[in-house]
């Protein structure tokens, strides 16, 4: 899975905001803010990765077990799918 083309993340003060680019600007009608963890996962999703890769990467970054992050990663992915920002 990966982020669909046409979307980037920009840092605005202390927040990270999903920004549509090119023709996606007209299709995107909401604002999505990401925290530091969400931004980390977004950067991983700029490449085609698996759910397990996301969990392992996040766990390594924050020095916790992959099992501890599975629910949060699943929620994040579900939110991106609801916003139509991710492709399988």
Order of alpha helices (4+ residues) and beta strands (2+ residues): beta-beta-beta-alpha-beta-alpha-alpha-alpha-beta
